[in-house]
Amino acid sequence: MKSVPVIPNEPVPEDVDYNFWLGPAPKRPFNRNRFHFNFRWFWDYAGGMMTDWGVHIIDYALFGMKQYAPKSVMSMGGELGL
């Protein structure tokens, strides 16, 4: 896989609500490398390939066991999981 090139920070594009996009993540200057597709390679915003693709790979195991939908779902931690 090709590495992500280093590019300088830049002003936030006018059509982007960057504070909303960041959510609870640490505040950082805008950089296209940390935005949309490439965000997944930065620990502040994602958990690498396991959290990005892991759920899709686990689907194959579930399909092999003929399990297509969860029997129940549970959530804890409030709005931001804190």
C-alpha positions in Angstrom: 0.0 0.0 0.0 1.2 3.5 -0.8 1.8 5.7 2.1 -0.2 9.0 2.6 2.0 11.9 1.4 2.8 14.7 3.9 1.0 17.9 3.0 0.8 21.2 4.8 -2.2 22.3 6.9 -4.6 24.7 5.1 -7.7 26.8 5.8 -10.9 24.9 6.3 -12.9 24.9 3.0 -16.0 27.2 3.2 -18.5 24.4 2.7 -17.1 22.3 5.6 -18.4 22.5 9.2 -15.0 21.3 10.6 -16.0 21.6 14.3 -19.0 19.3 13.6 -16.8 16.9 11.6 -14.3 16.7 14.4 -16.9 16.0 17.0 -15.2 14.9 20.3 -11.9 14.2 18.5 -8.9 16.4 19.5 -8.9 19.8 17.8 -6.3 20.0 15.0 -5.6 22.3 12.1 -7.4 21.3 9.0 -5.4 19.0 6.7 -6.9 17.0 3.8 -4.9 14.0 5.0 -7.0 13.9 8.2 -10.3 14.5 6.4 -12.7 12.1 4.8 -11.0 9.0 3.2 -7.6 9.3 4.8 -8.9 10.0 8.3 -8.9 6.3 9.0 -5.1 6.2 9.2 -5.0 8.6 12.2 -5.6 7.3 15.7 -7.4 10.5 16.7 -10.2 9.7 14.3 -10.2 6.0 13.7 -8.8 2.6 14.9 -7.0 1.5 11.7 -8.1 -1.3 9.5 -9.7 -3.4 12.3 -12.3 -0.8 13.1 -12.6 0.3 9.5 -13.0 -3.0 7.8 -13.2 -5.4 10.7 -17.0 -5.4 10.8 -17.2 -6.2 7.1 -14.8 -9.1 7.5 -16.7 -10.5 10.5 -19.7 -10.6 8.2 -18.2 -13.6 6.4 -18.0 -15.6 9.6 -21.6 -14.6 10.5 -22.9 -15.6 7.0 -21.0 -19.0 7.4 -22.9 -19.6 10.6 -26.2 -18.5 8.9 -26.5 -15.5 11.2 -27.7 -12.5 9.2 -29.1 -10.1 11.8 -28.4 -9.5 15.5 -30.9 -10.9 18.0 -30.4 -7.8 20.2 -28.5 -4.6 20.4 -27.2 -2.8 23.5 -25.7 0.7 24.0 -24.1 2.4 27.0 -22.3 5.6 27.7 -24.6 8.5 26.8 -24.4 10.7 23.7 -20.6 10.6 23.3 -19.9 7.4 25.1 -18.0 9.2 27.9 
